[in-house]
Amino acid sequence: PDVTSDFVSARLQKGDDSLETGYPPKALDAWSERLKAWARGGQPDDVPRIDEKAAPKAPRAVSPSVIHEAKGRGPPAAMELIKRLS
C-alpha cells in the first residue's frame, strides 16, 4: 500500500460471495474514502504501510479494479464503488 509513484492501482479482491454487491456497504464506503485520499495526494490512515515516511503530497491518478472469486459479483461491486466516487 505504499505510494511509490504518481498513480495508485488498487485491487479489491476480498469480497463476500453471499452479498449481491460483493462487499458490504461499509467496506465500499471505506474503499471509496481510501481512493479519494490517494487521488487528493494523501494516504489513507487505515491502510498500513511498510515505510513509515509518507509519500510526497501530490494529486495522483487512481485505478481501482474489483476482482472477485464469484465472477458475477465483480461488476455489481464496481458499480456500487463508482456510485460512491461520483
C-alpha positions as MATLAB code, in Angstrom:
seq = 'PDVTSDFVSARLQKGDDSLETGYPPKALDAWSERLKAWARGGQPDDVPRIDEKAAPKAPRAVSPSVIHEAKGRGPPAAMELIKRLS';
ca = [
       0.000    0.000    0.000;
       2.979    2.371   -0.018;
       2.694    5.097   -2.634;
       5.763    4.966   -4.856;
       4.672    6.840   -7.995;
       2.211    9.387   -9.349;
      -0.537    6.769   -9.663;
      -2.136    4.143   -7.441;
      -3.524    0.831   -8.654;
      -5.774   -0.836   -6.078;
      -7.095   -4.391   -6.494;
     -10.118   -5.174   -4.335;
     -10.279   -8.940   -4.169;
     -11.653   -9.944   -0.766;
     -15.379   -9.768   -1.419;
     -18.243  -11.775    0.019;
     -19.930  -14.187   -2.411;
     -23.159  -14.112   -0.408;
     -23.673  -10.365   -0.999;
     -25.262   -9.120   -4.216;
     -22.735   -6.277   -4.453;
     -19.808   -8.449   -3.369;
     -18.934   -6.145   -0.451;
     -20.902   -4.746    2.494;
     -21.788   -1.042    2.210;
     -19.324   -0.050    4.963;
     -16.456   -1.737    3.093;
     -17.385    0.048   -0.143;
     -17.584    3.348    1.772;
     -14.126    2.729    3.249;
     -12.601    1.884   -0.127;
     -14.184    4.956   -1.650;
     -12.596    7.170    1.012;
      -9.199    5.480    0.534;
      -9.326    6.020   -3.224;
     -10.284    9.667   -2.741;
      -7.419   10.175   -0.287;
      -4.899    8.760   -2.776;
      -6.352   10.892   -5.602;
      -6.036   14.056   -3.480;
      -2.399   13.258   -2.835;
      -2.721   11.862    0.646;
      -2.624    8.373    2.058;
      -5.425    6.618    3.945;
      -4.923    6.361    7.688;
      -6.348    2.848    7.916;
      -4.011    1.116    5.437;
      -0.706    0.041    6.992;
       2.448    1.000    5.113;
       5.858   -0.620    5.071;
       7.726    2.691    5.024;
       6.627    4.990    7.842;
       7.634    8.032    5.787;
       4.667    9.324    3.796;
       4.975    9.887    0.064;
       5.112   13.490   -1.152;
       1.643   15.039   -1.215;
       0.612   15.433   -4.857;
      -2.553   14.574   -6.791;
      -2.467   11.078   -8.266;
      -4.285    9.041  -10.849;
      -6.083    6.168   -9.126;
      -7.091    2.965  -10.874;
      -9.210    0.597   -8.772;
     -10.244   -2.820  -10.012;
     -12.660   -5.268   -8.452;
     -11.537   -8.867   -8.727;
     -13.799  -11.424   -7.168;
     -13.885  -15.212   -6.906;
     -17.577  -15.185   -7.823;
     -17.217  -13.564  -11.243;
     -20.798  -12.265  -11.213;
     -20.131  -10.165   -8.099;
     -17.329   -8.068   -9.596;
     -19.466   -5.841  -11.865;
     -22.087   -5.016   -9.183;
     -19.298   -4.265   -6.704;
     -17.576   -1.971   -9.207;
     -20.875   -0.185   -9.942;
     -21.501    0.388   -6.229;
     -17.972    1.746   -5.831;
     -18.466    4.098   -8.806;
     -21.639    5.477   -7.186;
     -19.640    6.383   -4.111;
     -16.913    8.069   -6.130;
     -19.243   10.148   -8.275;
];
